[in-house]
Amino acid sequence: MKSLSNIKTFIRVAQTKSFVEAANALGLSPPATSKAVAALEAELGVKLLHRTTRSVSLTNEGERFYEVAHRLLSEMDDLTQELQDTLREPRGRLKISMSAAYGRMWGIRLLAQFLQVYPQISVELSLDDRDVDLAAEGFDVVIRVGTLADSANLIARRLFLDPLITCATPEYLESCGRPQHPDELNQHNCLNFRNRKTGRPVPWFFTINEEVERKNFPGRLTIDDGEAVGQAAMLGVGISQMPGFMAINAIQEGILEEILIDYRPPFVPFTALYLERRLVSPRIQAFVNFMVQQGGVWME
């Protein structure tokens, strides 16, 4: 290759699907950006992009070239960063995605601590529960409950375990009674969380006779936001099953009381996912290690 700059220009056009946006990001003029891509195509002898007056898209050859070139340049950047950081602390920008509820309730405060420990690192945080494409969207690390639906070409590292807690306010339990078995929840007002993807209430989980069972219970309030379900439980509306990270503060303060402890299901893993590379940048390693040490909030 005569010029890596042409490859970098092509990669930015492929990511933005726009010569104008790529030019603005690279500090070039749109004609210069177009010329760089045309020169790369001429050198390779293949067409990398379909161009119309309204859109830019990758050809089959362009998709393959982008996939490999983007990975190689990312590894080169990581190698350069690693060599530069050998005698220095981790530095650079991290783009992170966290589950929304965990991010708001715990992720922000943990990132505040992380940024104090690593003052040369900056973070761009996205709070979202959708499946993300790390390579296409430029994320360095994604933190989710369990694993992503498609974890091919990803490294998955377990960060910590979190329980599912069945709970209600002491006032509700005094008024309506404390269930002694999960089946007794059929006589209570159960606060249900509706999955926005499926449109269905998320089942409750219990360990009964050493087997994990899924159950659905009736209730007068169903919400498609987990934090709102937790707030309703704290207001005494009914009984809820929620992640431990959502319940722990309210339980410690006496606002909520855990019930059916003997039927608590297995703890749920929180997982960090990042792209599989020969070299993992020191800033990613630093963040993942920090989350392993500090990310779990539930203590027995």
C-alpha positions in Angstrom: 0.0 0.0 0.0 1.3 3.4 -1.0 -0.6 5.3 1.7 -2.2 4.3 5.0 -4.0 7.6 4.9 -6.2 6.5 2.0 -7.2 3.4 4.0 -8.0 5.4 7.0 -10.1 7.7 4.9 -12.0 4.8 3.4 -12.6 3.4 6.9 -14.1 6.6 8.0 -16.3 6.9 4.9 -17.5 3.3 5.5 -18.4 4.0 9.1 -20.2 7.3 8.4 -21.7 6.3 5.0 -21.0 9.8 4.0 -18.1 11.6 2.2 -19.1 14.9 3.8 -19.2 13.5 7.4 -16.0 11.7 6.9 -14.3 14.8 5.5 -15.5 16.8 8.5 -14.2 14.2 10.9 -10.8 14.0 9.2 -10.3 17.7 8.5 -10.4 17.2 4.8 -12.5 18.6 2.0 -15.1 16.3 0.4 -13.3 16.2 -2.9 -10.0 15.3 -1.2 -11.9 12.5 0.6 -13.4 11.2 -2.6 -10.1 11.3 -4.3 -8.4 9.3 -1.6 -11.0 6.5 -1.8 -10.8 6.5 -5.6 -7.0 6.2 -5.4 -7.3 3.3 -3.0 -9.8 1.6 -5.3 -7.5 2.1 -8.3 -4.6 0.6 -6.4 -6.6 -2.4 -5.3 -8.2 -2.8 -8.7 -11.7 -3.3 -7.1 -14.7 -1.1 -6.3 -15.1 -0.6 -2.6 -18.1 1.7 -2.5 -21.4 2.1 -4.3 -22.0 5.9 -4.7 -25.2 7.7 -5.5 -26.2 11.3 -5.0 -28.0 10.3 -1.9 -26.2 7.4 -0.3 -22.9 5.5 0.1 -22.7 1.8 0.7 -20.1 -0.9 0.7 -19.7 -3.4 -2.1 -19.0 -7.0 -1.2 -15.3 -6.4 -1.7 -15.6 -3.2 0.3 -17.2 -5.0 3.3 -14.4 -7.6 3.3 -11.6 -5.0 3.0 -13.2 -2.8 5.7 -13.5 -5.7 8.1 -9.9 -6.7 7.8 -8.4 -3.2 7.5 -10.4 -1.9 10.4 -9.2 -4.7 12.6 -5.6 -4.4 11.6 -5.5 -0.6 12.1 -7.2 -1.0 15.5 -4.5 -3.5 16.5 -1.8 -1.1 15.3 -3.4 1.7 17.3 -3.5 -0.6 20.4 0.1 -1.7 19.9 1.2 1.9 19.6 -0.8 2.8 22.7 0.6 -0.2 24.6 4.2 0.7 23.8 3.6 4.3 24.8 1.9 3.3 28.0 4.7 0.8 29.0 6.3 3.5 31.3 3.1 5.4 31.8 -0.4 4.9 33.3 -3.3 3.9 30.9 -4.6 6.7 28.9 -7.0 7.5 26.1 -10.8 7.4 25.5 -13.1 4.6 26.4 -16.5 4.2 24.9 -18.6 2.1 27.2 -22.2 0.7 27.1 -24.0 -0.3 30.3 -27.4 -1.6 31.0 -29.5 1.5 31.7 -30.7 0.8 35.3 -27.4 -0.5 36.5 -25.6 2.4 34.9 -27.8 5.0 36.5 -27.9 3.5 39.9 -24.2 2.2 40.2 -22.3 2.7 37.0 -22.0 6.5 37.3 -20.6 6.4 40.9 -18.2 3.6 39.9 -17.0 5.6 36.9 -16.4 8.6 39.1 -14.1 6.4 41.2 -12.5 4.9 38.1 -11.7 8.4 36.7 -10.1 9.4 39.9 -7.8 6.3 39.8 -7.0 6.8 36.1 -6.9 10.6 35.4 -5.5 10.1 31.9 -8.5 8.1 30.8 -11.7 9.8 29.5 -15.0 7.9 29.2 -18.0 8.2 26.8 -20.9 6.3 28.4 -24.1 5.0 26.7 -26.9 3.7 28.9 -28.9 1.3 26.8 -30.2 -2.3 27.0 -30.2 -3.0 23.3 -27.8 -5.4 21.6 -24.9 -3.3 20.2 -22.4 -4.0 17.5 -19.1 -3.2 19.2 -17.1 -3.0 16.0 -19.6 -1.0 13.9 -20.5 1.4 16.7 -17.0 1.8 18.1 -17.7 0.5 21.6 -14.7 -0.6 23.6 -16.6 -2.4 26.4 -20.2 -3.5 26.8 -21.6 -4.5 30.2 -24.7 -6.6 30.2 -26.6 -9.0 32.4 -25.5 -12.4 31.2 -24.0 -12.3 27.7 -25.0 -10.7 24.4 -27.2 -12.7 22.1 -24.3 -12.9 19.6 -20.9 -13.0 21.3 -18.9 -14.3 18.3 -15.5 -12.6 18.0 -15.9 -11.2 21.5 -14.1 -11.8 24.8 -16.6 -12.3 27.6 -15.4 -11.8 31.2 -17.6 -12.3 34.2 -17.5 -9.2 36.4 -19.6 -10.2 39.4 -22.8 -12.0 40.4 -26.1 -10.3 41.4 -29.1 -11.9 43.0 -32.8 -11.6 42.2 -34.6 -10.3 45.2 -38.3 -10.8 45.9 -39.3 -7.9 48.2 -42.0 -5.5 49.4 -42.3 -2.8 52.0 -42.8 -3.9 55.6 -46.0 -1.9 55.6 -47.4 -3.9 52.7 -46.4 -7.2 54.3 -47.9 -6.3 57.6 -51.2 -5.4 55.9 -51.3 -8.2 53.3 -49.3 -11.0 54.9 -45.8 -12.5 54.3 -45.9 -15.3 51.6 -44.1 -18.4 52.8 -44.0 -20.1 49.4 -43.8 -18.7 45.9 -47.3 -20.0 45.0 -48.8 -17.8 47.7 -47.9 -14.8 45.4 -51.0 -15.6 43.4 -53.0 -14.0 46.3 -50.9 -10.8 46.3 -50.5 -7.7 44.0 -47.4 -8.6 42.1 -45.6 -5.8 40.2 -44.7 -7.0 36.8 -42.0 -5.8 34.4 -42.9 -6.0 30.8 -40.1 -6.7 28.3 -40.3 -4.0 25.5 -38.9 -6.4 22.9 -41.4 -9.2 23.5 -44.3 -7.2 24.9 -44.7 -9.8 27.6 -44.2 -9.7 31.4 -40.9 -11.1 32.5 -41.3 -14.3 34.5 -40.3 -14.6 38.1 -37.7 -17.2 39.1 -37.5 -19.4 42.2 -35.5 -22.4 43.3 -38.0 -25.0 44.4 -36.8 -28.6 45.3 -33.4 -27.7 43.9 -34.8 -26.8 40.5 -35.2 -23.3 39.1 -38.8 -22.6 38.1 -40.3 -19.8 36.1 -43.6 -18.4 37.3 -46.0 -15.7 36.3 -48.3 -13.9 38.8 -51.2 -11.6 38.4 -51.0 -8.0 39.4 -52.7 -4.7 39.0 -49.6 -2.8 37.7 -47.3 -3.8 34.8 -44.5 -1.4 33.8 -42.0 -1.6 31.0 -39.2 0.1 33.0 -37.4 -1.8 35.7 -36.6 1.3 37.9 -40.2 2.3 37.9 -41.2 -1.2 39.1 -38.7 -0.8 41.9 -40.1 2.6 42.8 -43.7 1.2 42.9 -42.5 -1.5 45.3 -40.9 1.1 47.5 -44.2 3.0 47.6 -45.9 -0.1 49.0 -48.0 -0.9 45.9 -47.2 -4.6 45.9 -44.5 -7.2 45.8 -41.7 -7.1 43.2 -38.8 -9.3 42.1 -35.8 -7.1 41.2 -32.0 -7.2 40.8 -30.0 -7.0 44.0 -28.3 -3.8 42.8 -31.7 -2.1 42.7 -32.9 -3.4 46.0 -29.8 -3.2 48.2 -30.0 0.4 49.4 -33.7 0.2 50.1 -33.3 -3.0 52.1 -30.4 -1.6 54.1 -32.5 1.5 54.9 -35.5 -0.6 55.9 -37.7 0.6 53.0 -37.9 -2.9 51.5 -37.9 -6.3 53.1 -36.7 -9.4 51.3 -39.1 -12.4 51.4 -38.9 -16.0 50.2 -35.2 -16.0 50.8 -35.1 -19.8 50.9 -36.4 -19.9 47.3 -34.0 -17.3 45.9 -32.8 -18.3 42.4 -29.1 -18.6 41.5 -27.2 -15.3 41.2 -27.2 -13.7 37.7 -23.8 -12.9 36.1 -22.9 -9.5 34.9 -20.5 -9.7 32.0 -18.1 -7.4 30.2 -17.7 -8.0 26.5 -15.0 -6.5 24.2 -13.6 -7.3 20.8 -11.2 -10.3 20.5 -7.8 -8.9 19.6 -4.3 -10.0 19.8 -3.7 -7.0 22.0 -6.1 -5.5 24.4 -5.4 -1.9 25.2 -4.3 -1.1 28.8 -7.3 1.2 29.3 -9.7 -1.6 28.5 -7.8 -3.9 30.8 -7.7 -1.3 33.6 -11.5 -0.7 33.4 -12.5 -4.4 33.3 -10.2 -5.2 36.2 -11.6 -2.3 38.1 -15.2 -3.5 37.5 -14.2 -7.0 38.7 -13.0 -5.6 42.0 -15.6 -2.9 42.5 -18.6 -3.5 40.3 -20.6 -5.9 42.5 -22.8 -4.2 45.1 -24.6 -7.1 46.8 -23.0 -8.4 50.0 -24.4 -11.3 52.0 
